Amino acid sequence: MGSRNLVKMVLIVFAAVVVLSGLSFQVSAQQQLKGKTVNINKATAQEFLQVPLITKELAEKIVKYREKNGDFQVIEELLQVEGFTRDLLRKIKGFLLLEGIGGEECTC
């Protein structure tokens, strides 16, 4: 087996491990919350810490952003919070609830 083939094989195995670990994270994170969601328009910084991948610093930034700008209108508005990324939103969106806009509830 040539060195190029070995490198390709190693890269394929590495990619598979990365993909599978991401799936494993999502399953274990869902098991941690056991169906609970966090309302981004009501949650305290401490409550945001229940969401996987949310750090204390980011939780505080989310709350400060909401206090300054009012309730979130859509979940994607979290991307306006410094340090919040599309990748993070994709990973945790299932743990977020948007409630408090005109009395409606949305798990968008």
C-alpha positions as CSV (number, residue, x, y, z in Angstrom):
1,M,0.0,0.0,0.0
2,G,1.4,3.4,-1.0
3,S,1.8,6.2,1.4
4,R,-0.8,8.3,-0.5
5,N,-3.4,5.5,0.0
6,L,-2.5,5.2,3.7
7,V,-3.0,8.9,4.1
8,K,-6.3,8.8,2.3
9,M,-7.4,5.9,4.5
10,V,-6.4,7.7,7.7
11,L,-8.3,10.8,6.6
12,I,-11.4,8.8,5.8
13,V,-11.3,7.1,9.2
14,F,-10.7,10.4,10.9
15,A,-13.7,12.0,9.1
16,A,-15.9,9.0,10.1
17,V,-14.9,9.4,13.8
18,V,-15.7,13.2,13.7
19,V,-19.1,12.6,12.2
20,L,-20.0,9.8,14.6
21,S,-18.8,11.8,17.6
22,G,-21.1,14.6,16.6
23,L,-24.1,12.2,16.4
24,S,-23.1,10.8,19.8
25,F,-23.0,14.3,21.2
26,Q,-26.5,15.1,20.0
27,V,-27.9,11.9,21.5
28,S,-26.2,12.4,24.9
29,A,-27.2,16.1,25.0
30,Q,-30.8,15.2,24.3
31,Q,-30.7,12.6,27.0
32,Q,-29.4,15.2,29.5
33,L,-32.2,17.6,28.9
34,K,-34.8,14.8,28.6
35,G,-37.1,16.7,26.4
36,K,-36.8,20.0,28.3
37,T,-36.3,23.2,26.3
38,V,-35.1,26.6,27.4
39,N,-37.2,29.6,26.5
40,I,-34.8,32.2,25.1
41,N,-37.1,35.1,26.0
42,K,-37.4,34.1,29.7
43,A,-34.3,32.1,30.6
44,T,-31.8,33.3,33.1
45,A,-28.1,32.9,32.5
46,Q,-28.1,29.9,34.9
47,E,-31.0,28.3,32.9
48,F,-29.1,28.7,29.6
49,L,-26.3,26.6,31.1
50,Q,-28.6,23.6,30.9
51,V,-28.2,23.8,27.1
52,P,-25.2,21.8,25.8
53,L,-22.3,23.9,24.5
54,I,-23.6,27.1,26.2
55,T,-20.8,28.6,28.3
56,K,-21.3,30.9,31.3
57,E,-19.9,33.8,29.3
58,L,-22.2,33.2,26.3
59,A,-25.2,32.7,28.6
60,E,-24.6,36.1,30.2
61,K,-24.2,37.7,26.7
62,I,-27.5,36.3,25.6
63,V,-29.3,37.7,28.7
64,K,-27.6,41.1,28.3
65,Y,-28.5,41.2,24.6
66,R,-32.1,40.4,25.4
67,E,-32.2,43.1,28.2
68,K,-30.8,45.7,25.8
69,N,-32.8,44.8,22.7
70,G,-36.0,43.2,24.0
71,D,-37.4,39.8,23.3
72,F,-36.0,37.7,20.5
73,Q,-38.4,37.7,17.5
74,V,-36.9,34.6,15.9
75,I,-34.4,32.0,17.2
76,E,-31.9,33.0,14.5
77,E,-31.6,36.4,16.2
78,L,-29.3,34.7,18.6
79,L,-26.7,35.0,15.8
80,Q,-26.5,38.7,16.7
81,V,-25.1,37.8,20.1
82,E,-21.3,38.1,20.2
83,G,-19.8,34.6,20.1
84,F,-22.9,32.8,18.8
85,T,-22.3,31.0,15.5
86,R,-24.5,29.3,12.9
87,D,-22.8,26.0,13.8
88,L,-23.7,26.4,17.4
89,L,-27.3,27.3,16.6
90,R,-27.6,24.2,14.4
91,K,-26.4,22.0,17.2
92,I,-28.6,23.4,20.0
93,K,-31.7,24.6,18.1
94,G,-33.7,21.6,19.4
95,F,-33.1,22.7,23.0
96,L,-34.4,26.2,22.4
97,L,-38.0,27.5,22.7
98,L,-39.2,30.9,21.6
99,E,-42.1,32.1,23.7
100,G,-43.4,35.4,24.7
101,I,-44.1,37.2,21.4
102,G,-47.8,38.1,21.4
103,G,-48.6,35.2,23.7
104,E,-47.7,32.7,21.1
105,E,-45.4,29.7,21.5
106,C,-43.0,28.7,18.8
107,T,-40.4,25.9,18.7
108,C,-39.1,27.2,15.4
